[in-house]
Amino acid sequence: MFLSSRKKVTLGIIGIFLIFGLGFFGWQVKSGHLFSRADTASSGQTFSDVPITHWAYLYIEAAFRGGIVGGYPGGVYKPDEIVKRDAMAVFIARAVTGGDAKVPAGPATASFPDVPTTYWAFKYIEYVKTKGIAGGYADGKYHPEYQVDRASMAVFISRAIAGTDAAVPAGPATATFKDVPTNHWAYKYIEYLSSQQIVGGYADGTYHPTEKVNRAAMAVFITKAFNLISTALVANISGRVTTSTGTPLANAYIVIDDGDDVVQTDTNGNYIISGLDATTYEVEVYDSGGSLYESSNLDTHIISPGFGNNTINFSGLVKK
């Protein structure tokens, strides 16, 4: 039986690394090793048009694995496609409720004449309307086909995470962005998301409130706003710990982040670490007596750790 690790640790992905090197409880730090992960489509990439080198790869993966976004036929995501108000409602409704199945079916009578009960995004639009996240226009319509810009996106997300429009703070006395003055219609929303580090500006100190939001950017905003990085990209790692002679290290300790998480192997050197939401860790291996074990080629023990279930075998270890 294993000690299961459930400690949540801050994520640091893209070019994903595992760092081995901290001591166990009172033991001193002896050494460290840095390993890069070789990503492949089978070990992380979901969409053919969102490779691991894509600037929004991590966020799109998190939004997908968190059940917020989906892809298109052919295994593509279309990261450059501009988000419209109907899709925006879908993303936010799923994020607020915790999944597609939790979004209510919607009322028997439609609230907007251009979003009938048969409309594909009907229940999502009705949900964000009911929650005060998005409303209609002066003509009584919702206009699901309208494209979402960075100002409108800030309004929707601010209301969603604050709970109500009134709960969104008024904003500071001095504007953060040159193109979003204090009298801008979306000022308090943009400032709120900026203060929460959900959105940022450009190198010239501007925000670009009228810039349209594509599916890549929306995944970033949604993922940051609802902390999907630490809840969707979960890894479960298992493997075996053996010495240079092939002998299993029975009851050995695998120590993560200076003892924040400790998992012990069984009599055959097997271990399981469950629920890791990061791919950057400091790790060391000690035997049951507290002696540190090392290897000259620890990098060979990394077997493409990605999201989901993974295998890492620590073999060829010798006492330090």
Backbone hydrogen bonds, N-H to C=O, Kabsch-Sander energy under -0.5 kcal/mol:
donor,donor_aa,acceptor,acceptor_aa,energy
4,S,2,F,-0.7
6,R,4,S,-0.5
17,F,12,G,-0.5
18,L,35,F,-1.1
19,I,281,Y,-2.8
20,F,18,L,-0.5
20,F,33,H,-2.1
21,G,19,I,-0.6
21,G,283,V,-0.9
25,F,23,G,-0.6
27,W,24,F,-2.5
33,H,20,F,-1.5
35,F,18,L,-1.2
37,R,16,I,-1.8
39,D,37,R,-0.9
43,S,40,T,-1.0
44,G,41,A,-0.7
45,Q,40,T,-1.3
48,S,75,G,-2.3
50,V,47,F,-1.6
54,H,51,P,-2.1
57,Y,54,H,-1.9
60,I,56,A,-2.7
61,E,57,Y,-2.6
62,A,58,L,-2.1
63,A,59,Y,-2.6
64,F,60,I,-2.4
65,R,61,E,-2.9
66,G,62,A,-1.7
67,G,64,F,-1.7
68,I,63,A,-2.8
69,V,63,A,-1.2
72,Y,76,V,-3.3
75,G,72,Y,-1.3
76,V,72,Y,-0.9
81,E,78,K,-1.5
83,V,213,V,-3.0
85,R,146,Y,-2.1
86,D,144,P,-1.8
88,M,84,K,-2.5
89,A,85,R,-1.5
90,V,86,D,-1.6
91,F,87,A,-2.5
92,I,88,M,-2.4
93,A,89,A,-2.5
94,R,90,V,-2.2
95,A,91,F,-2.1
96,V,92,I,-2.8
97,T,93,A,-2.2
98,G,94,R,-1.9
99,G,94,R,-1.6
102,K,99,G,-1.3
103,V,100,D,-1.5
112,F,115,V,-0.5
115,V,112,F,-1.6
119,Y,116,P,-2.1
122,F,119,Y,-2.0
125,I,121,A,-2.4
126,E,122,F,-2.5
127,Y,123,K,-1.6
128,V,124,Y,-2.4
129,K,125,I,-1.8
130,T,126,E,-2.5
131,K,127,Y,-2.2
132,G,129,K,-1.2
133,I,128,V,-2.5
134,A,128,V,-1.6
137,Y,141,K,-2.9
140,G,137,Y,-2.3
146,Y,143,H,-1.6
148,V,83,V,-2.8
150,R,211,E,-1.9
151,A,209,P,-2.3
153,M,149,D,-2.7
154,A,150,R,-1.4
155,V,151,A,-1.6
156,F,152,S,-2.5
157,I,153,M,-2.5
158,S,154,A,-2.2
159,R,155,V,-2.2
160,A,156,F,-1.9
161,I,157,I,-2.5
162,A,158,S,-2.3
163,G,159,R,-1.7
168,V,165,D,-1.4
178,K,205,G,-2.3
180,V,177,F,-1.4
184,H,181,P,-2.1
187,Y,184,H,-2.0
190,I,186,A,-2.4
191,E,187,Y,-2.6
192,Y,188,K,-1.8
193,L,189,Y,-2.3
194,S,190,I,-2.1
195,S,191,E,-2.3
196,Q,192,Y,-1.3
197,Q,194,S,-1.4
198,I,193,L,-2.8
199,V,193,L,-1.0
202,Y,206,T,-2.9
205,G,202,Y,-2.3
211,E,208,H,-1.4
213,V,148,V,-2.8
214,N,212,K,-0.5
215,R,81,E,-1.9
216,A,79,P,-2.3
218,M,214,N,-2.6
219,A,215,R,-1.6
220,V,216,A,-1.6
221,F,217,A,-2.5
222,I,218,M,-2.9
223,T,219,A,-2.3
224,K,220,V,-2.4
225,A,221,F,-2.6
226,F,222,I,-2.1
227,N,224,K,-0.8
228,L,223,T,-2.0
229,I,223,T,-0.5
231,T,228,L,-0.5
232,A,228,L,-2.9
233,L,228,L,-0.7
233,L,229,I,-0.8
234,V,232,A,-1.6
235,A,276,L,-4.2
236,N,308,G,-3.0
237,I,273,I,-2.8
238,S,310,N,-2.0
239,G,271,Y,-1.6
241,V,269,G,-2.4
242,T,240,R,-0.5
242,T,314,F,-3.0
243,T,247,T,-2.6
244,S,317,L,-1.7
246,G,243,T,-1.8
249,L,241,V,-2.6
250,A,248,P,-1.3
251,N,266,D,-1.2
252,A,249,L,-1.2
253,Y,286,Y,-3.0
254,I,252,A,-0.5
254,I,263,V,-2.9
255,V,253,Y,-0.7
255,V,284,E,-2.9
256,I,254,I,-0.5
256,I,261,D,-3.3
257,D,282,E,-3.6
260,D,256,I,-0.8
260,D,257,D,-1.5
261,D,256,I,-1.9
263,V,254,I,-2.1
265,T,252,A,-2.4
266,D,270,N,-1.9
269,G,266,D,-1.7
271,Y,239,G,-2.1
273,I,237,I,-3.5
276,L,235,A,-2.5
283,V,19,I,-1.7
283,V,281,Y,-0.6
284,E,255,V,-1.7
285,V,293,Y,-0.5
286,Y,253,Y,-2.7
287,D,291,S,-2.3
288,S,250,A,-0.5
290,G,287,D,-2.0
293,Y,285,V,-2.7
294,E,318,V,-3.5
298,L,295,S,-0.6
300,T,297,N,-1.7
301,H,298,L,-2.0
302,I,299,D,-1.2
303,I,301,H,-0.7
303,I,311,T,-0.6
304,S,302,I,-0.8
307,F,43,S,-0.5
308,G,234,V,-2.3
310,N,236,N,-2.9
311,T,303,I,-0.6
312,I,238,S,-2.0
313,N,301,H,-1.0
314,F,240,R,-2.1
315,S,313,N,-0.8
316,G,243,T,-1.2
317,L,242,T,-1.9
318,V,294,E,-3.4
320,K,292,L,-3.1
